[in-house]
Amino acid sequence: MRAISLFSGGLDSMIAVKLIKDQGIDVTAVHIKTGFAGTKDISAILEERAKMAGADFEIIDVREEYIQKVLFSPQYGYGKNFNPCIDCHGYMFRVGKAVMEKLGASFIFSGEVIGQRPMSQRHEALKQVSAIAQDKEEKLILRPLSAKLMEPTTPELEGWVDREKLLDISGRSRERQLALAASYGWEDYESPGGGCLLTEAHYSERLREFIAYDALAVEDIEILKFGRQFRLPQGAKLAVGRDQEDNAGLERIQSGKYIAVKLPIPGPFSLLSADAAKEEKVLAARLAITYARSNPQQHYLVKVGEETIEVSPFATKEEAQQYFFDAKKP
């Protein structure tokens, strides 16, 4: 028998895999890629952690559909920031259930723990998640870490899984999970993704500002993760790298929606809306060169897309910041 695990790469999801695998059930750990998991590509680390827990590993990329169907119209609303957690979890289970037949799986499970998160992991919220996933009748969703505190599911009732070997963890304490990790000999198990960006005020503010000007696309998810964010006078978006990680992140974005701003001296890599007006391209060049090791008394040839524009930096960064949008000032 095989089961699907919704897999974040965190300790709870690893323990859930281990509990099911130890009952002789093959597990495919499925990571649902919404685009909001973090700033780094952690695919290799996720696969390593899935294998450590005993599972095969797959990624399902749902970024486009997630924007269209979940992000802006959540049935159960948002948390503190831009996080539609209940709808998000329900959607992920629905995606997982849709590939059960393809993967030969009989049920699906996750590492959710009752009471661990105030919005999405209350007992009532878990029922709402199951309803969104259209699992009220089938009852194929199992939560091994809190199973003994919940009504038995089909895998338990049918004897596919021994309920007595599942757990009754609740609340935010991690003591039992840490003890289990030690008993398994796991040392490197913390989630490498750092959680969902939609739960962070900083990213949520960037997202709210962006959608006031433009429709969100997959490439926009990425550009909002990196660098200083500017909104130019006619509405163009400019992102200017702060450091090597930002520069690398912006350089990875391949989209006709943005053009590169490249400097003739060491400094940030930047992306600008491709439909920026001529004056905005000049301004973008000035802003980018201002954050380089430049001299306000000199002129520089900055490449903006296919154009080369001669500009001098602003005299001070304070002047540049009149165009700055960011929840976190530099």
VOPAGU-2260 file (C-alpha; in pm, 1 decimal, decimal comma):
REM VOPAGU-2260
SITE   aa  ch    i         X         Y         Z
SITE  MET   A    0       0,0       0,0       0,0
SITE  ARG   A    1     109,3     355,4     -69,1
SITE  ALA   A    2      12,8     690,5      85,9
SITE  ILE   A    3      83,0    1051,4      -9,8
SITE  SER   A    4     235,7    1290,7     240,7
SITE  LEU   A    5     195,6    1665,9     203,7
SITE  PHE   A    6     557,4    1750,5     270,9
SITE  SER   A    7     699,1    2085,3     383,9
SITE  GLY   A    8    1039,3    1956,1     486,3
SITE  GLY   A    9     982,4    2054,3     848,3
SITE  LEU   A   10    1018,7    1823,4    1146,4
SITE  ASP   A   11     645,5    1754,7    1184,7
SITE  SER   A   12     607,8    1642,1     823,9
SITE  MET   A   13     917,6    1422,2     855,0
SITE  ILE   A   14     783,9    1254,6    1169,8
SITE  ALA   A   15     446,9    1197,2    1002,0
SITE  VAL   A   16     624,0    1019,2     714,8
SITE  LYS   A   17     825,2     807,9     958,7
SITE  LEU   A   18     514,6     703,2    1153,9
SITE  ILE   A   19     338,9     582,8     839,7
SITE  LYS   A   20     647,7     425,6     682,7
SITE  ASP   A   21     711,7     229,0    1002,4
SITE  GLN   A   22     371,3      65,4     955,7
SITE  GLY   A   23     491,9     -92,5     630,9
SITE  ILE   A   24     327,3     161,0     400,9
SITE  ASP   A   25     519,0     313,3     111,0
SITE  VAL   A   26     511,0     692,1     111,8
SITE  THR   A   27     547,0     952,1    -162,3
SITE  ALA   A   28     628,0    1289,3      -7,2
SITE  VAL   A   29     466,2    1555,3    -225,4
SITE  HIS   A   30     578,1    1915,7    -193,8
SITE  ILE   A   31     317,0    2157,4    -328,9
SITE  LYS   A   32     504,8    2453,1    -479,5
SITE  THR   A   33     300,2    2771,9    -440,5
SITE  GLY   A   34     598,0    3003,3    -489,2
SITE  PHE   A   35     575,1    3154,0    -140,1
SITE  ALA   A   36     788,4    2906,6      55,6
SITE  GLY   A   37    1100,2    3125,1      72,7
SITE  THR   A   38    1375,2    3297,3    -121,4
SITE  LYS   A   39    1591,9    2994,5    -196,4
SITE  ASP   A   40    1544,0    2685,4    -409,7
SITE  ILE   A   41    1540,1    2411,0    -147,2
SITE  SER   A   42    1425,8    2125,1    -369,6
SITE  ALA   A   43    1739,3    1916,8    -311,0
SITE  ILE   A   44    1719,0    1966,2      66,5
SITE  LEU   A   45    1351,3    1869,8      69,0
SITE  GLU   A   46    1424,8    1552,2    -123,1
SITE  GLU   A   47    1707,4    1467,2     116,9
SITE  ARG   A   48    1478,1    1513,3     416,6
SITE  ALA   A   49    1201,9    1305,1     257,9
SITE  LYS   A   50    1447,6    1021,0     197,0
SITE  MET   A   51    1578,6    1052,2     552,7
SITE  ALA   A   52    1223,1     991,2     676,2
SITE  GLY   A   53    1175,9     700,7     432,0
SITE  ALA   A   54     975,0     848,3     143,8
SITE  ASP   A   55    1000,9     898,5    -230,1
SITE  PHE   A   56     975,9    1262,8    -331,4
SITE  GLU   A   57     786,5    1468,5    -588,8
SITE  ILE   A   58     719,9    1838,3    -645,1
SITE  ILE   A   59     392,0    1964,4    -790,9
SITE  ASP   A   60     414,6    2320,6    -921,4
SITE  VAL   A   61      80,0    2499,3    -869,2
SITE  ARG   A   62     200,0    2862,0    -870,2
SITE  GLU   A   63     -21,2    2986,3   -1153,0
SITE  GLU   A   64    -332,6    2809,8   -1031,5
SITE  TYR   A   65    -266,5    2913,6    -671,9
SITE  ILE   A   66    -270,2    3280,3    -770,4
SITE  GLN   A   67    -590,9    3235,5    -968,4
SITE  LYS   A   68    -788,7    3014,0    -730,1
SITE  VAL   A   69    -664,8    3064,1    -375,2
SITE  LEU   A   70    -462,6    3375,6    -300,1
SITE  PHE   A   71    -718,1    3648,8    -365,1
SITE  SER   A   72   -1048,6    3482,8    -280,9
SITE  PRO   A   73   -1010,7    3266,9      30,2
SITE  GLN   A   74   -1337,5    3134,3     167,2
SITE  TYR   A   75   -1207,5    3153,0     524,1
SITE  GLY   A   76   -1018,3    3480,2     491,0
SITE  TYR   A   77    -664,1    3573,4     585,8
SITE  GLY   A   78    -455,7    3545,3     896,7
SITE  LYS   A   79    -259,9    3835,9    1040,6
SITE  ASN   A   80     -99,9    3914,5     704,4
SITE  PHE   A   81    -171,4    3792,5     348,2
SITE  ASN   A   82    -195,5    3428,6     451,3
SITE  PRO   A   83    -511,2    3235,3     350,9
SITE  CYS   A   84    -395,3    2940,3     560,7
SITE  ILE   A   85    -716,9    2737,3     588,7
SITE  ASP   A   86    -795,5    2766,2     217,5
SITE  CYS   A   87    -430,9    2702,3     133,2
SITE  HIS   A   88    -415,4    2378,0     330,9
SITE  GLY   A   89    -746,0    2261,7     187,8
SITE  TYR   A   90    -625,6    2337,9    -163,6
SITE  MET   A   91    -303,4    2144,3    -107,0
SITE  PHE   A   92    -496,5    1839,1       9,5
SITE  ARG   A   93    -720,3    1869,5    -297,6
SITE  VAL   A   94    -412,7    1877,0    -522,6
SITE  GLY   A   95    -270,1    1576,9    -340,4
SITE  LYS   A   96    -592,7    1380,8    -367,3
SITE  ALA   A   97    -605,9    1452,8    -740,6
SITE  VAL   A   98    -279,5    1260,6    -796,2
SITE  MET   A   99    -356,2     969,0    -566,4
SITE  GLU   A  100    -464,2     740,5    -850,0
SITE  LYS   A  101    -161,8     832,8   -1061,8
SITE  LEU   A  102      74,9     754,6    -773,2
SITE  GLY   A  103    -117,8     444,9    -663,8
SITE  ALA   A  104    -194,9     588,6    -320,7
SITE  SER   A  105    -484,0     487,0     -95,3
SITE  PHE   A  106    -486,0     783,7     142,2
SITE  ILE   A  107    -314,8    1115,1     215,1
SITE  PHE   A  108    -165,9    1261,7     532,9
SITE  SER   A  109      21,8    1561,7     671,4
SITE  GLY   A  110     228,1    1670,2     971,0
SITE  GLU   A  111     -37,1    1909,6    1102,8
SITE  VAL   A  112     -69,7    1926,9    1482,5
SITE  ILE   A  113    -385,4    2039,5    1661,7
SITE  GLY   A  114    -333,6    2376,5    1827,4
SITE  GLN   A  115       9,3    2442,6    1681,5
SITE  ARG   A  116     -99,9    2732,9    1460,6
SITE  PRO   A  117    -375,3    2969,7    1574,4
SITE  MET   A  118    -551,1    3004,4    1238,5
SITE  SER   A  119    -512,7    2684,3    1040,6
SITE  GLN   A  120    -456,5    2411,0    1299,7
SITE  ARG   A  121    -739,1    2459,3    1542,8
SITE  HIS   A  122    -963,9    2153,3    1564,8
SITE  GLU   A  123   -1243,9    2337,5    1384,5
SITE  ALA   A  124   -1002,9    2471,2    1120,5
SITE  LEU   A  125    -883,2    2119,4    1040,9
SITE  LYS   A  126   -1244,6    2023,2     973,8
SITE  GLN   A  127   -1274,9    2324,2     741,7
SITE  VAL   A  128    -959,0    2215,2     561,4
SITE  SER   A  129   -1108,4    1870,9     508,2
SITE  ALA   A  130   -1428,7    2027,8     374,8
SITE  ILE   A  131   -1235,9    2235,5     118,5
SITE  ALA   A  132   -1049,6    1920,4      18,4
SITE  GLN   A  133   -1385,1    1748,5     -37,5
SITE  ASP   A  134   -1296,9    1478,7     214,2
SITE  LYS   A  135   -1598,5    1484,8     447,9
SITE  GLU   A  136   -1737,4    1158,0     316,1
SITE  GLU   A  137   -1424,7     968,3     211,4
SITE  LYS   A  138   -1224,0    1060,8     523,5
SITE  LEU   A  139    -893,9     981,3     352,1
SITE  ILE   A  140    -701,3    1262,7     521,7
SITE  LEU   A  141    -496,9    1143,0     819,0
SITE  ARG   A  142    -293,1    1353,2    1061,3
SITE  PRO   A  143     -63,0    1102,5    1234,3
SITE  LEU   A  144      77,5    1336,6    1499,5
SITE  SER   A  145    -266,4    1425,7    1639,8
SITE  ALA   A  146    -472,1    1128,7    1518,0
SITE  LYS   A  147    -568,7    1002,7    1864,0
SITE  LEU   A  148    -728,2    1337,4    1941,7
SITE  MET   A  149    -944,6    1325,9    1629,4
SITE  GLU   A  150   -1218,1    1106,1    1491,1
SITE  PRO   A  151   -1087,4     788,1    1324,6
SITE  THR   A  152   -1031,4     817,6     951,3
SITE  THR   A  153   -1084,8     559,8     679,4
SITE  PRO   A  154    -720,3     437,6     690,0
SITE  GLU   A  155    -767,7     364,1    1061,5
SITE  LEU   A  156   -1118,7     219,5    1035,8
SITE  GLU   A  157   -1018,2      -8,6     748,4
SITE  GLY   A  158    -710,3    -131,7     932,9
SITE  TRP   A  159    -461,4       6,8     681,0
SITE  VAL   A  160    -303,9     199,4     968,7
SITE  ASP   A  161    -282,8      95,2    1333,8
SITE  ARG   A  162    -433,6     388,0    1525,9
SITE  GLU   A  163    -254,5     278,0    1844,2
SITE  LYS   A  164      81,1     352,0    1677,6
SITE  LEU   A  165     -21,8     709,3    1596,7
SITE  LEU   A  166      17,3    1005,4    1833,4
SITE  ASP   A  167    -185,2    1250,7    2041,7
SITE  ILE   A  168      31,2    1564,2    2020,2
SITE  SER   A  169    -133,7    1904,2    2056,9
SITE  GLY   A  170     -26,4    2260,8    2119,9
SITE  ARG   A  171     284,1    2459,2    2032,1
SITE  SER   A  172     540,3    2275,4    2244,4
SITE  ARG   A  173     798,3    2087,7    2039,6
SITE  GLU   A  174     927,3    1863,3    2318,6
SITE  ARG   A  175     776,1    1538,8    2193,3
SITE  GLN   A  176     877,8    1604,7    1834,2
SITE  LEU   A  177    1234,5    1681,8    1940,6
SITE  ALA   A  178    1245,9    1365,6    2150,2
SITE  LEU   A  179    1124,5    1161,4    1853,8
SITE  ALA   A  180    1385,7    1320,2    1628,0
SITE  ALA   A  181    1655,1    1222,8    1877,4
SITE  SER   A  182    1523,0     866,8    1892,3
SITE  TYR   A  183    1540,6     843,7    1511,8
SITE  GLY   A  184    1895,9     974,0    1513,6
SITE  TRP   A  185    1801,3    1286,9    1320,2
SITE  GLU   A  186    2020,1    1590,2    1376,4
SITE  ASP   A  187    1963,4    1805,7    1067,6
SITE  TYR   A  188    1588,3    1836,6    1041,4
SITE  GLU   A  189    1479,5    2197,9    1073,6
SITE  SER   A  190    1274,5    2335,7     787,6
SITE  PRO   A  191    1516,3    2501,4     540,7
SITE  GLY   A  192    1244,8    2719,3     389,2
SITE  GLY   A  193    1181,3    2938,4     691,6
SITE  GLY   A  194     803,4    2920,4     656,4
SITE  CYS   A  195     553,7    3084,2     425,5
SITE  LEU   A  196     629,4    3437,9     305,8
SITE  LEU   A  197     259,0    3521,2     311,6
SITE  THR   A  198     266,6    3506,2     692,0
SITE  GLU   A  199     536,9    3776,4     702,1
SITE  ALA   A  200     435,8    4142,7     728,9
SITE  HIS   A  201     731,1    4254,2     517,1
SITE  TYR   A  202     641,4    4041,8     214,1
SITE  SER   A  203     267,7    4096,5     258,4
SITE  GLU   A  204     313,9    4473,2     241,4
SITE  ARG   A  205     509,7    4438,0     -79,3
SITE  LEU   A  206     236,9    4219,2    -223,8
SITE  ARG   A  207     -42,4    4459,7    -129,7
SITE  GLU   A  208     145,5    4749,1    -285,8
SITE  PHE   A  209     210,6    4551,6    -602,6
SITE  ILE   A  210    -149,2    4448,1    -668,8
SITE  ALA   A  211    -259,2    4809,5    -634,0
SITE  TYR   A  212     -76,4    4867,4    -964,9
SITE  ASP   A  213     -70,0    4537,5   -1150,6
SITE  ALA   A  214    -211,7    4186,3   -1179,8
SITE  LEU   A  215      11,5    3937,7   -1002,1
SITE  ALA   A  216     190,3    3677,1   -1215,3
SITE  VAL   A  217     431,5    3399,3   -1118,3
SITE  GLU   A  218     739,8    3608,3   -1198,7
SITE  ASP   A  219     608,2    3884,8    -971,2
SITE  ILE   A  220     608,3    3645,4    -675,5
SITE  GLU   A  221     983,6    3620,5    -723,5
SITE  ILE   A  222    1068,3    3984,4    -784,7
SITE  LEU   A  223     896,6    4083,5    -458,5
SITE  LYS   A  224    1132,3    3856,7    -265,5
SITE  PHE   A  225    1450,8    4041,5    -345,7
SITE  GLY   A  226    1611,0    4381,3    -312,6
SITE  ARG   A  227    1489,2    4734,3    -255,3
SITE  GLN   A  228    1147,4    4792,4    -407,9
SITE  PHE   A  229    1073,1    5115,9    -594,7
SITE  ARG   A  230     754,8    5245,1    -755,5
SITE  LEU   A  231     837,5    5499,9   -1026,3
SITE  PRO   A  232     618,2    5802,8   -1110,8
SITE  GLN   A  233     424,6    5645,9   -1399,3
SITE  GLY   A  234     377,9    5313,7   -1222,5
SITE  ALA   A  235     681,9    5108,8   -1329,3
SITE  LYS   A  236     825,0    4860,3   -1078,4
SITE  LEU   A  237    1198,3    4861,5   -1003,6
SITE  ALA   A  238    1380,0    4612,4    -780,0
SITE  VAL   A  239    1742,5    4691,2    -692,5
SITE  GLY   A  240    1955,7    4422,3    -528,1
SITE  ARG   A  241    2093,4    4480,8    -179,4
SITE  ASP   A  242    2360,1    4210,1    -177,2
SITE  GLN   A  243    2488,4    3906,5    -367,9
SITE  GLU   A  244    2190,2    3691,6    -267,9
SITE  ASP   A  245    1946,7    3955,3    -395,1
SITE  ASN   A  246    2142,6    3999,4    -716,0
SITE  ALA   A  247    2143,2    3624,8    -779,6
SITE  GLY   A  248    1772,0    3599,7    -703,8
SITE  LEU   A  249    1683,1    3879,7    -944,6
SITE  GLU   A  250    1911,3    3740,6   -1214,8
SITE  ARG   A  251    1728,2    3405,3   -1198,0
SITE  ILE   A  252    1401,4    3569,5   -1302,8
SITE  GLN   A  253    1350,3    3514,2   -1673,6
SITE  SER   A  254    1046,2    3704,8   -1791,6
SITE  GLY   A  255     943,3    3931,9   -2072,8
SITE  LYS   A  256     767,4    4142,3   -1811,1
SITE  TYR   A  257    1096,8    4281,5   -1681,6
SITE  ILE   A  258    1421,6    4409,1   -1829,3
SITE  ALA   A  259    1763,5    4410,9   -1665,3
SITE  VAL   A  260    1943,5    4721,8   -1548,1
SITE  LYS   A  261    2318,5    4652,6   -1571,3
SITE  LEU   A  262    2591,0    4880,3   -1438,5
SITE  PRO   A  263    2941,4    4944,8   -1575,0
SITE  ILE   A  264    3087,7    4929,9   -1221,0
SITE  PRO   A  265    3042,9    4695,0    -924,3
SITE  GLY   A  266    2696,4    4734,0    -781,6
SITE  PRO   A  267    2345,2    4592,8    -769,7
SITE  PHE   A  268    2165,3    4395,8   -1038,2
SITE  SER   A  269    1819,8    4542,5   -1099,7
SITE  LEU   A  270    1497,9    4460,6   -1281,7
SITE  LEU   A  271    1258,0    4718,0   -1426,8
SITE  SER   A  272     911,2    4683,3   -1576,3
SITE  ALA   A  273     957,6    4624,3   -1949,3
SITE  ASP   A  274     685,6    4876,3   -2033,8
SITE  ALA   A  275     850,5    5157,0   -1836,2
SITE  ALA   A  276     837,0    5498,7   -2000,5
SITE  LYS   A  277    1158,9    5655,7   -2129,7
SITE  GLU   A  278    1178,6    5892,1   -1830,3
SITE  GLU   A  279    1135,6    5596,1   -1595,6
SITE  LYS   A  280    1421,3    5409,4   -1763,1
SITE  VAL   A  281    1645,2    5710,4   -1704,8
SITE  LEU   A  282    1530,1    5730,0   -1344,1
SITE  ALA   A  283    1583,9    5355,9   -1294,6
SITE  ALA   A  284    1938,9    5389,7   -1425,4
SITE  ARG   A  285    2004,5    5677,2   -1182,6
SITE  LEU   A  286    1857,8    5484,1    -888,8
SITE  ALA   A  287    2058,3    5170,8    -963,4
SITE  ILE   A  288    2389,5    5356,9   -1005,0
SITE  THR   A  289    2321,9    5549,3    -682,0
SITE  TYR   A  290    2337,7    5219,6    -489,3
SITE  ALA   A  291    2668,4    5125,4    -653,5
SITE  ARG   A  292    3016,1    5246,9    -565,8
SITE  SER   A  293    2962,9    5556,7    -771,9
SITE  ASN   A  294    3059,9    5922,7    -765,9
SITE  PRO   A  295    2777,7    6179,8    -796,3
SITE  GLN   A  296    3016,5    6401,4    -989,8
SITE  GLN   A  297    3063,6    6143,9   -1266,0
SITE  HIS   A  298    2848,4    6012,8   -1550,3
SITE  TYR   A  299    2801,7    5641,0   -1618,8
SITE  LEU   A  300    2672,1    5438,1   -1911,4
SITE  VAL   A  301    2398,6    5212,5   -1770,9
SITE  LYS   A  302    2236,4    4944,7   -1984,9
SITE  VAL   A  303    1858,6    4931,6   -1941,3
SITE  GLY   A  304    1726,4    4645,1   -2147,1
SITE  GLU   A  305    1872,5    4702,0   -2493,1
SITE  GLU   A  306    1928,1    5075,5   -2437,8
SITE  THR   A  307    2239,1    5243,6   -2303,3
SITE  ILE   A  308    2161,8    5550,3   -2092,8
SITE  GLU   A  309    2412,3    5803,2   -1960,4
SITE  VAL   A  310    2330,8    5917,5   -1606,1
SITE  SER   A  311    2488,6    6047,8   -1287,3
SITE  PRO   A  312    2390,6    5917,6    -942,1
SITE  PHE   A  313    2174,6    6104,4    -696,2
SITE  ALA   A  314    2382,9    6315,1    -459,5
SITE  THR   A  315    2255,5    6113,7    -161,9
SITE  LYS   A  316    2061,4    5793,7    -105,7
SITE  GLU   A  317    1800,3    6001,1      78,1
SITE  GLU   A  318    1712,9    6165,7    -254,4
SITE  ALA   A  319    1670,7    5826,6    -415,8
SITE  GLN   A  320    1440,9    5706,0    -140,7
SITE  GLN   A  321    1156,8    5935,6    -239,7
SITE  TYR   A  322    1070,7    5660,1    -491,1
SITE  PHE   A  323    1123,1    5384,9    -241,3
SITE  PHE   A  324     850,9    5142,7    -136,9
SITE  ASP   A  325     939,1    4889,3     125,4
SITE  ALA   A  326     792,3    4786,0     458,4
SITE  LYS   A  327    1149,3    4769,1     584,6
SITE  LYS   A  328    1348,7    5084,7     518,6
SITE  PRO   A  329    1720,8    5040,3     444,2
